[in-house]
Amino acid sequence: MSVLTYWAARTGVFLAMFAILWLVGWRDLLAFFAAFMLGWLVSYLAFPGLRVRANEQMAGWITRSEKGIREADAEEDAELESRREA
């Protein structure tokens, strides 16, 4: 849930920055990119704990998704080792 929460918070900051720039009179593609950069900077500084929790959750997902690959590699290594011994 931390990844979704962090994504939503960062998206909200981006939309707020974009709205502020739109109200100030920036109504072009530059406003989109400026809002993206400002939103990234503000959310990076404003949500350090949430960023760490989201990173830990994503690392757990990656570890679980690679479990089958590690098991297959171990099985292949054992098979190659048994061929060498024979």
N, CA, C and O atoms as a GROMACS GRO file, in nm:
protein
  344
    1MET      N    1   0.082  -0.119   0.000
    1MET     CA    2   0.000   0.000   0.000
    1MET      C    3   0.086   0.126   0.000
    1MET      O    4   0.040   0.232  -0.042
    2SER      N    5   0.209   0.115   0.046
    2SER     CA    6   0.297   0.232   0.052
    2SER      C    7   0.329   0.286  -0.087
    2SER      O    8   0.338   0.407  -0.106
    3VAL      N    9   0.345   0.196  -0.183
    3VAL     CA   10   0.378   0.240  -0.319
    3VAL      C   11   0.261   0.320  -0.375
    3VAL      O   12   0.282   0.426  -0.435
    4LEU      N   13   0.140   0.270  -0.357
    4LEU     CA   14   0.021   0.340  -0.407
    4LEU      C   15   0.004   0.475  -0.338
    4LEU      O   16  -0.029   0.575  -0.402
    5THR      N   17   0.025   0.479  -0.208
    5THR     CA   18   0.013   0.602  -0.132
    5THR      C   19   0.118   0.704  -0.179
    5THR      O   20   0.086   0.822  -0.197
    6TYR      N   21   0.241   0.658  -0.198
    6TYR     CA   22   0.348   0.748  -0.242
    6TYR      C   23   0.320   0.800  -0.383
    6TYR      O   24   0.340   0.918  -0.411
    7TRP      N   25   0.273   0.711  -0.471
    7TRP     CA   26   0.240   0.752  -0.607
    7TRP      C   27   0.128   0.856  -0.606
    7TRP      O   28   0.136   0.956  -0.677
    8ALA      N   29   0.025   0.833  -0.525
    8ALA     CA   30  -0.087   0.927  -0.517
    8ALA      C   31  -0.042   1.062  -0.461
    8ALA      O   32  -0.084   1.167  -0.511
    9ALA      N   33   0.042   1.060  -0.360
    9ALA     CA   34   0.091   1.185  -0.301
    9ALA      C   35   0.173   1.264  -0.402
    9ALA      O   36   0.157   1.385  -0.415
   10ARG      N   37   0.261   1.195  -0.475
   10ARG     CA   38   0.344   1.264  -0.574
   10ARG      C   39   0.260   1.317  -0.689
   10ARG      O   40   0.286   1.426  -0.741
   11THR      N   41   0.160   1.241  -0.730
   11THR     CA   42   0.071   1.286  -0.836
   11THR      C   43  -0.008   1.408  -0.790
   11THR      O   44  -0.028   1.502  -0.868
   12GLY      N   45  -0.052   1.407  -0.667
   12GLY     CA   46  -0.123   1.523  -0.612
   12GLY      C   47  -0.037   1.647  -0.608
   12GLY      O   48  -0.084   1.757  -0.639
   13VAL      N   49   0.088   1.632  -0.571
   13VAL     CA   50   0.180   1.746  -0.568
   13VAL      C   51   0.201   1.799  -0.710
   13VAL      O   52   0.201   1.920  -0.732
   14PHE      N   53   0.219   1.709  -0.807
   14PHE     CA   54   0.235   1.750  -0.946
   14PHE      C   55   0.113   1.828  -0.993
   14PHE      O   56   0.127   1.935  -1.054
   15LEU      N   57  -0.007   1.776  -0.966
   15LEU     CA   58  -0.129   1.844  -1.011
   15LEU      C   59  -0.146   1.980  -0.944
   15LEU      O   60  -0.192   2.075  -1.006
   16ALA      N   61  -0.108   1.989  -0.817
   16ALA     CA   62  -0.115   2.118  -0.748
   16ALA      C   63  -0.018   2.218  -0.810
   16ALA      O   64  -0.053   2.334  -0.831
   17MET      N   65   0.104   2.173  -0.840
   17MET     CA   66   0.201   2.262  -0.905
   17MET      C   67   0.152   2.306  -1.043
   17MET      O   68   0.166   2.422  -1.082
   18PHE      N   69   0.094   2.211  -1.117
   18PHE     CA   70   0.043   2.244  -1.249
   18PHE      C   71  -0.071   2.346  -1.239
   18PHE      O   72  -0.078   2.439  -1.320
   19ALA      N   73  -0.160   2.329  -1.142
   19ALA     CA   74  -0.271   2.423  -1.123
   19ALA      C   75  -0.219   2.561  -1.086
   19ALA      O   76  -0.270   2.662  -1.134
   20ILE      N   77  -0.119   2.566  -1.000
   20ILE     CA   78  -0.062   2.695  -0.961
   20ILE      C   79   0.000   2.764  -1.082
   20ILE      O   80  -0.023   2.883  -1.104
   21LEU      N   81   0.077   2.690  -1.160
   21LEU     CA   82   0.138   2.750  -1.279
   21LEU      C   83   0.032   2.792  -1.380
   21LEU      O   84   0.049   2.894  -1.447
   22TRP      N   85  -0.075   2.716  -1.392
   22TRP     CA   86  -0.183   2.750  -1.485
   22TRP      C   87  -0.251   2.881  -1.441
   22TRP      O   88  -0.283   2.966  -1.523
   23LEU      N   89  -0.273   2.895  -1.308
   23LEU     CA   90  -0.336   3.017  -1.257
   23LEU      C   91  -0.246   3.139  -1.272
   23LEU      O   92  -0.295   3.251  -1.286
   24VAL      N   93  -0.117   3.117  -1.268
   24VAL     CA   94  -0.022   3.228  -1.283
   24VAL      C   95  -0.014   3.273  -1.429
   24VAL      O   96   0.029   3.385  -1.457
   25GLY      N   97  -0.055   3.186  -1.520
   25GLY     CA   98  -0.056   3.225  -1.661
   25GLY      C   99   0.032   3.140  -1.750
   25GLY      O  100   0.047   3.170  -1.869
   26TRP      N  101   0.090   3.036  -1.697
   26TRP     CA  102   0.171   2.946  -1.778
   26TRP      C  103   0.077   2.845  -1.843
   26TRP      O  104   0.036   2.749  -1.778
   27ARG      N  105   0.043   2.865  -1.967
   27ARG     CA  106  -0.052   2.776  -2.034
   27ARG      C  107   0.011   2.715  -2.159
   27ARG      O  108  -0.038   2.734  -2.270
   28ASP      N  109   0.118   2.644  -2.138
   28ASP     CA  110   0.182   2.578  -2.251
   28ASP      C  111   0.253   2.451  -2.202
   28ASP      O  112   0.240   2.412  -2.086
   29LEU      N  113   0.327   2.389  -2.290
   29LEU     CA  114   0.396   2.265  -2.256
   29LEU      C  115   0.504   2.289  -2.151
   29LEU      O  116   0.536   2.199  -2.074
   30LEU      N  117   0.560   2.407  -2.149
   30LEU     CA  118   0.661   2.440  -2.049
   30LEU      C  119   0.604   2.431  -1.907
   30LEU      O  120   0.674   2.392  -1.814
   31ALA      N  121   0.477   2.467  -1.891
   31ALA     CA  122   0.414   2.457  -1.759
   31ALA      C  123   0.407   2.312  -1.713
   31ALA      O  124   0.426   2.283  -1.595
   32PHE      N  125   0.380   2.221  -1.805
   32PHE     CA  126   0.374   2.079  -1.772
   32PHE      C  127   0.510   2.031  -1.722
   32PHE      O  128   0.518   1.965  -1.618
   33PHE      N  129   0.615   2.063  -1.795
   33PHE     CA  130   0.748   2.019  -1.755
   33PHE      C  131   0.796   2.087  -1.627
   33PHE      O  132   0.861   2.024  -1.544
   34ALA      N  133   0.765   2.215  -1.612
   34ALA     CA  134   0.802   2.286  -1.489
   34ALA      C  135   0.728   2.226  -1.370
   34ALA      O  136   0.786   2.208  -1.263
   35ALA      N  137   0.600   2.195  -1.387
   35ALA     CA  138   0.523   2.134  -1.279
   35ALA      C  139   0.577   1.996  -1.246
   35ALA      O  140   0.581   1.957  -1.129
   36PHE      N  141   0.619   1.923  -1.346
   36PHE     CA  142   0.678   1.791  -1.324
   36PHE      C  143   0.804   1.803  -1.240
   36PHE      O  144   0.820   1.730  -1.142
   37MET      N  145   0.893   1.892  -1.278
   37MET     CA  146   1.020   1.908  -1.205
   37MET      C  147   0.996   1.963  -1.063
   37MET      O  148   1.054   1.913  -0.967
   38LEU      N  149   0.912   2.066  -1.051
   38LEU     CA  150   0.884   2.121  -0.919
   38LEU      C  151   0.812   2.020  -0.831
   38LEU      O  152   0.841   2.009  -0.712
   39GLY      N  153   0.717   1.948  -0.889
   39GLY     CA  154   0.645   1.846  -0.813
   39GLY      C  155   0.737   1.736  -0.766
   39GLY      O  156   0.725   1.688  -0.653
   40TRP      N  157   0.829   1.694  -0.854
   40TRP     CA  158   0.926   1.591  -0.815
   40TRP      C  159   1.011   1.641  -0.699
   40TRP      O  160   1.031   1.569  -0.601
   41LEU      N  161   1.062   1.763  -0.709
   41LEU     CA  162   1.149   1.818  -0.605
   41LEU      C  163   1.074   1.832  -0.472
   41LEU      O  164   1.124   1.789  -0.368
   42VAL      N  165   0.957   1.890  -0.476
   42VAL     CA  166   0.880   1.912  -0.352
   42VAL      C  167   0.842   1.779  -0.289
   42VAL      O  168   0.856   1.762  -0.168
   43SER      N  169   0.793   1.684  -0.370
   43SER     CA  170   0.752   1.556  -0.312
   43SER      C  171   0.871   1.475  -0.262
   43SER      O  172   0.859   1.401  -0.164
   44TYR      N  173   0.985   1.489  -0.327
   44TYR     CA  174   1.105   1.420  -0.281
   44TYR      C  175   1.147   1.472  -0.144
   44TYR      O  176   1.188   1.395  -0.057
   45LEU      N  177   1.137   1.602  -0.125
   45LEU     CA  178   1.175   1.662   0.003
   45LEU      C  179   1.067   1.646   0.109
   45LEU      O  180   1.098   1.636   0.228
   46ALA      N  181   0.940   1.644   0.068
   46ALA     CA  182   0.831   1.644   0.164
   46ALA      C  183   0.795   1.505   0.218
   46ALA      O  184   0.738   1.494   0.326
   47PHE      N  185   0.828   1.399   0.143
   47PHE     CA  186   0.784   1.264   0.181
   47PHE      C  187   0.899   1.166   0.195
   47PHE      O  188   0.894   1.060   0.132
   48PRO      N  189   1.004   1.194   0.273
   48PRO     CA  190   1.116   1.100   0.279
   48PRO      C  191   1.080   0.967   0.344
   48PRO      O  192   1.126   0.862   0.298
   49GLY      N  193   1.000   0.968   0.449
   49GLY     CA  194   0.962   0.843   0.515
   49GLY      C  195   0.874   0.756   0.426
   49GLY      O  196   0.890   0.634   0.421
   50LEU      N  197   0.782   0.820   0.357
   50LEU     CA  198   0.694   0.747   0.266
   50LEU      C  199   0.774   0.688   0.150
   50LEU      O  200   0.745   0.577   0.105
   51ARG      N  201   0.873   0.762   0.103
   51ARG     CA  202   0.959   0.714  -0.005
   51ARG      C  203   1.036   0.589   0.039
   51ARG      O  204   1.048   0.494  -0.038
   52VAL      N  205   1.087   0.589   0.160
   52VAL     CA  206   1.162   0.474   0.211
   52VAL      C  207   1.072   0.352   0.223
   52VAL      O  208   1.110   0.242   0.185
   53ARG      N  209   0.950   0.371   0.277
   53ARG     CA  210   0.857   0.258   0.290
   53ARG      C  211   0.815   0.203   0.154
   53ARG      O  212   0.804   0.082   0.136
   54ALA      N  213   0.792   0.291   0.057
   54ALA     CA  214   0.757   0.246  -0.078
   54ALA      C  215   0.873   0.170  -0.140
   54ALA      O  216   0.852   0.069  -0.208
   55ASN      N  217   0.995   0.217  -0.118
   55ASN     CA  218   1.113   0.149  -0.170
   55ASN      C  219   1.126   0.009  -0.110
   55ASN      O  220   1.158  -0.086  -0.181
   56GLU      N  221   1.102  -0.003   0.019
   56GLU     CA  222   1.110  -0.134   0.085
   56GLU      C  223   1.002  -0.228   0.031
   56GLU      O  224   1.028  -0.346   0.010
   57GLN      N  225   0.882  -0.176   0.010
   57GLN     CA  226   0.774  -0.259  -0.042
   57GLN      C  227   0.807  -0.307  -0.184
   57GLN      O  228   0.785  -0.424  -0.216
   58MET      N  229   0.859  -0.219  -0.268
   58MET     CA  230   0.895  -0.259  -0.404
   58MET      C  231   1.010  -0.359  -0.404
   58MET      O  232   1.012  -0.450  -0.487
   59ALA      N  233   1.104  -0.344  -0.314
   59ALA     CA  234   1.214  -0.440  -0.304
   59ALA      C  235   1.161  -0.578  -0.266
   59ALA      O  236   1.210  -0.679  -0.316
   60GLY      N  237   1.062  -0.582  -0.179
   60GLY     CA  238   0.998  -0.709  -0.143
   60GLY      C  239   0.929  -0.773  -0.261
   60GLY      O  240   0.936  -0.894  -0.279
   61TRP      N  241   0.860  -0.692  -0.342
   61TRP     CA  242   0.794  -0.744  -0.462
   61TRP      C  243   0.896  -0.804  -0.558
   61TRP      O  244   0.875  -0.912  -0.613
   62ILE      N  245   1.007  -0.733  -0.578
   62ILE     CA  246   1.110  -0.780  -0.670
   62ILE      C  247   1.172  -0.909  -0.619
   62ILE      O  248   1.195  -1.003  -0.696
   63THR      N  249   1.199  -0.915  -0.490
   63THR     CA  250   1.257  -1.036  -0.432
   63THR      C  251   1.165  -1.156  -0.451
   63THR      O  252   1.210  -1.264  -0.489
   64ARG      N  253   1.036  -1.136  -0.427
   64ARG     CA  254   0.940  -1.246  -0.445
   64ARG      C  255   0.927  -1.284  -0.592
   64ARG      O  256   0.914  -1.402  -0.624
   65SER      N  257   0.932  -1.186  -0.682
   65SER     CA  258   0.917  -1.219  -0.824
   65SER      C  259   1.039  -1.291  -0.879
   65SER      O  260   1.028  -1.365  -0.976
   66GLU      N  261   1.155  -1.271  -0.818
   66GLU     CA  262   1.278  -1.337  -0.864
   66GLU      C  263   1.300  -1.473  -0.798
   66GLU      O  264   1.397  -1.541  -0.828
   67LYS      N  265   1.211  -1.513  -0.708
   67LYS     CA  266   1.228  -1.639  -0.636
   67LYS      C  267   1.233  -1.757  -0.733
   67LYS      O  268   1.319  -1.844  -0.719
   68GLY      N  269   1.144  -1.762  -0.829
   68GLY     CA  270   1.143  -1.871  -0.926
   68GLY      C  271   1.269  -1.876  -1.010
   68GLY      O  272   1.318  -1.983  -1.044
   69ILE      N  273   1.321  -1.759  -1.044
   69ILE     CA  274   1.444  -1.752  -1.124
   69ILE      C  275   1.561  -1.807  -1.042
   69ILE      O  276   1.642  -1.883  -1.095
   70ARG      N  277   1.570  -1.769  -0.915
   70ARG     CA  278   1.678  -1.819  -0.830
   70ARG      C  279   1.668  -1.970  -0.812
   70ARG      O  280   1.769  -2.040  -0.814
   71GLU      N  281   1.546  -2.019  -0.794
   71GLU     CA  282   1.528  -2.164  -0.778
   71GLU      C  283   1.567  -2.238  -0.906
   71GLU      O  284   1.631  -2.343  -0.900
   72ALA      N  285   1.529  -2.184  -1.022
   72ALA     CA  286   1.565  -2.247  -1.150
   72ALA      C  287   1.716  -2.244  -1.170
   72ALA      O  288   1.774  -2.341  -1.220
   73ASP      N  289   1.781  -2.134  -1.133
   73ASP     CA  290   1.927  -2.125  -1.144
   73ASP      C  291   1.995  -2.228  -1.054
   73ASP      O  292   2.092  -2.292  -1.094
   74ALA      N  293   1.945  -2.243  -0.933
   74ALA     CA  294   2.004  -2.340  -0.840
   74ALA      C  295   1.986  -2.483  -0.894
   74ALA      O  296   2.077  -2.566  -0.883
   75GLU      N  297   1.871  -2.510  -0.951
   75GLU     CA  298   1.846  -2.643  -1.007
   75GLU      C  299   1.939  -2.669  -1.126
   75GLU      O  300   1.994  -2.778  -1.140
   76GLU      N  301   1.956  -2.568  -1.210
   76GLU     CA  302   2.045  -2.582  -1.326
   76GLU      C  303   2.190  -2.600  -1.281
   76GLU      O  304   2.262  -2.682  -1.338
   77ASP      N  305   2.233  -2.524  -1.181
   77ASP     CA  306   2.369  -2.539  -1.129
   77ASP      C  307   2.392  -2.679  -1.072
   77ASP      O  308   2.497  -2.739  -1.094
   78ALA      N  309   2.292  -2.731  -1.000
   78ALA     CA  310   2.304  -2.866  -0.945
   78ALA      C  311   2.311  -2.970  -1.057
   78ALA      O  312   2.387  -3.067  -1.047
   79GLU      N  313   2.235  -2.950  -1.161
   79GLU     CA  314   2.236  -3.042  -1.275
   79GLU      C  315   2.371  -3.040  -1.346
   79GLU      O  316   2.425  -3.144  -1.383
   80LEU      N  317   2.426  -2.920  -1.365
   80LEU     CA  318   2.558  -2.908  -1.429
   80LEU      C  319   2.666  -2.971  -1.344
   80LEU      O  320   2.757  -3.036  -1.395
   81GLU      N  321   2.656  -2.952  -1.213
   81GLU     CA  322   2.755  -3.010  -1.121
   81GLU      C  323   2.749  -3.162  -1.124
   81GLU      O  324   2.852  -3.228  -1.121
   82SER      N  325   2.628  -3.217  -1.131
   82SER     CA  326   2.616  -3.363  -1.136
   82SER      C  327   2.669  -3.418  -1.267
   82SER      O  328   2.719  -3.530  -1.271
   83ARG      N  329   2.659  -3.342  -1.375
   83ARG     CA  330   2.715  -3.387  -1.504
   83ARG      C  331   2.867  -3.387  -1.500
   83ARG      O  332   2.931  -3.475  -1.557
   84ARG      N  333   2.924  -3.288  -1.431
   84ARG     CA  334   3.070  -3.282  -1.421
   84ARG      C  335   3.126  -3.399  -1.341
   84ARG      O  336   3.231  -3.455  -1.373
   85GLU      N  337   3.053  -3.436  -1.235
   85GLU     CA  338   3.099  -3.545  -1.149
   85GLU      C  339   3.087  -3.681  -1.217
   85GLU      O  340   3.161  -3.773  -1.182
   86ALA      N  341   2.998  -3.695  -1.313
   86ALA     CA  342   2.977  -3.825  -1.380
   86ALA      C  343   3.080  -3.854  -1.485
   86ALA      O  344   3.074  -3.960  -1.549
   0.00000   0.00000   0.00000
